[in-house]
Amino acid sequence: MKVEFDEDTCIGMYQCVAEWDAFEKDKSAGKAVLEDAEEVEDGIFVREVPEDAELDAKFAARTCPVDAITIYDDDGEQLIP
C-alpha cells in the first residue's frame, strides 16, 4: 500500500497527525509533513505504508478535509478518497 500526500492542497488542519504518526506538524509552513516520503513531483510526496500502519493511514486520508491524502493498494488502484 502507498500513500500520496499533496502538500500544496494541505490547509494545515493537522487531523492526519492525530490519526497516523507518519504525519507531523510543520507550524512554520502551516502544513502537515509526511515523514520518510519521496517528492515525486513538485509538492507531491509518496511513501510505502507499513502493514501494521495501513488502518492508521486510511484514517488519516479519510479525515483530511481537503483530500490531500490519497491511498493506493499494491496494484496501484486508488482506495481513498
C-alpha positions as a Markdown table, in Angstrom:
| # | Residue | x | y | z |
|---|---|---|---|---|
| 1 | Met | 0.0 | 0.0 | 0.0 |
| 2 | Lys | 1.2 | 3.5 | -0.8 |
| 3 | Val | 0.2 | 7.0 | 0.4 |
| 4 | Glu | 0.4 | 10.1 | -1.7 |
| 5 | Phe | 0.4 | 13.5 | 0.0 |
| 6 | Asp | -0.3 | 16.7 | -1.9 |
| 7 | Glu | 1.4 | 19.3 | 0.3 |
| 8 | Asp | 0.0 | 22.2 | -1.8 |
| 9 | Thr | -3.5 | 21.1 | -1.2 |
| 10 | Cys | -3.0 | 20.7 | 2.6 |
| 11 | Ile | -4.5 | 23.5 | 4.7 |
| 12 | Gly | -2.9 | 22.6 | 8.0 |
| 13 | Met | -5.8 | 21.3 | 9.9 |
| 14 | Tyr | -3.5 | 18.5 | 11.2 |
| 15 | Gln | -6.2 | 15.9 | 11.5 |
| 16 | Cys | -3.9 | 13.4 | 9.8 |
| 17 | Val | -1.3 | 14.0 | 12.5 |
| 18 | Ala | -3.8 | 12.7 | 15.1 |
| 19 | Glu | -4.5 | 9.6 | 13.1 |
| 20 | Trp | -1.1 | 8.4 | 11.9 |
| 21 | Asp | 2.4 | 9.2 | 13.3 |
| 22 | Ala | 3.9 | 9.4 | 9.8 |
| 23 | Phe | 2.4 | 12.8 | 9.6 |
| 24 | Glu | 3.9 | 15.7 | 11.6 |
| 25 | Lys | 3.1 | 19.3 | 12.1 |
| 26 | Asp | 5.2 | 22.0 | 10.3 |
| 27 | Lys | 3.8 | 25.0 | 12.1 |
| 28 | Ser | 6.2 | 27.4 | 10.3 |
| 29 | Ala | 4.7 | 26.3 | 6.9 |
| 30 | Gly | 1.2 | 25.8 | 8.3 |
| 31 | Lys | 1.1 | 22.3 | 6.7 |
| 32 | Ala | 1.5 | 18.7 | 7.6 |
| 33 | Val | 4.6 | 16.8 | 6.6 |
| 34 | Leu | 4.7 | 13.1 | 5.5 |
| 35 | Glu | 7.8 | 11.7 | 7.1 |
| 36 | Asp | 10.2 | 9.4 | 5.1 |
| 37 | Ala | 8.4 | 10.3 | 1.8 |
| 38 | Glu | 10.0 | 10.9 | -1.6 |
| 39 | Glu | 8.9 | 14.0 | -3.5 |
| 40 | Val | 7.9 | 12.5 | -6.9 |
| 41 | Glu | 6.8 | 15.9 | -8.4 |
| 42 | Asp | 6.5 | 19.4 | -7.1 |
| 43 | Gly | 4.6 | 19.2 | -3.8 |
| 44 | Ile | 3.6 | 15.6 | -4.2 |
| 45 | Phe | 5.1 | 13.1 | -1.7 |
| 46 | Val | 4.8 | 9.3 | -1.7 |
| 47 | Arg | 5.9 | 6.6 | 0.6 |
| 48 | Glu | 5.1 | 2.9 | 1.3 |
| 49 | Val | 2.7 | 2.2 | 4.2 |
| 50 | Pro | 3.9 | -0.4 | 6.6 |
| 51 | Glu | 1.5 | -3.3 | 7.0 |
| 52 | Asp | 0.9 | -2.5 | 10.7 |
| 53 | Ala | 0.1 | 1.1 | 9.8 |
| 54 | Glu | -2.5 | 0.5 | 7.0 |
| 55 | Leu | -5.5 | 1.3 | 9.1 |
| 56 | Asp | -3.9 | 4.5 | 10.5 |
| 57 | Ala | -3.0 | 5.6 | 7.0 |
| 58 | Lys | -6.6 | 5.1 | 5.8 |
| 59 | Phe | -8.0 | 7.0 | 8.8 |
| 60 | Ala | -5.5 | 9.9 | 8.1 |
| 61 | Ala | -6.7 | 10.0 | 4.4 |
| 62 | Arg | -10.4 | 9.9 | 5.4 |
| 63 | Thr | -10.1 | 12.7 | 8.0 |
| 64 | Cys | -8.3 | 15.1 | 5.6 |
| 65 | Pro | -10.9 | 17.9 | 4.9 |
| 66 | Val | -9.4 | 18.7 | 1.5 |
| 67 | Asp | -8.5 | 15.2 | 0.3 |
| 68 | Ala | -4.7 | 16.0 | 0.2 |
| 69 | Ile | -4.0 | 12.3 | 1.1 |
| 70 | Thr | -4.6 | 9.5 | -1.3 |
| 71 | Ile | -4.2 | 5.8 | -0.6 |
| 72 | Tyr | -3.4 | 3.2 | -3.2 |
| 73 | Asp | -3.3 | -0.5 | -2.9 |
| 74 | Asp | -0.4 | -2.7 | -4.0 |
| 75 | Asp | -1.8 | -2.9 | -7.6 |
| 76 | Gly | -1.9 | 0.9 | -7.9 |
| 77 | Glu | -5.7 | 1.1 | -7.5 |
| 78 | Gln | -6.9 | 4.2 | -5.7 |
| 79 | Leu | -8.7 | 3.3 | -2.5 |
| 80 | Ile | -9.2 | 6.6 | -0.7 |
| 81 | Pro | -10.6 | 9.1 | -1.5 |
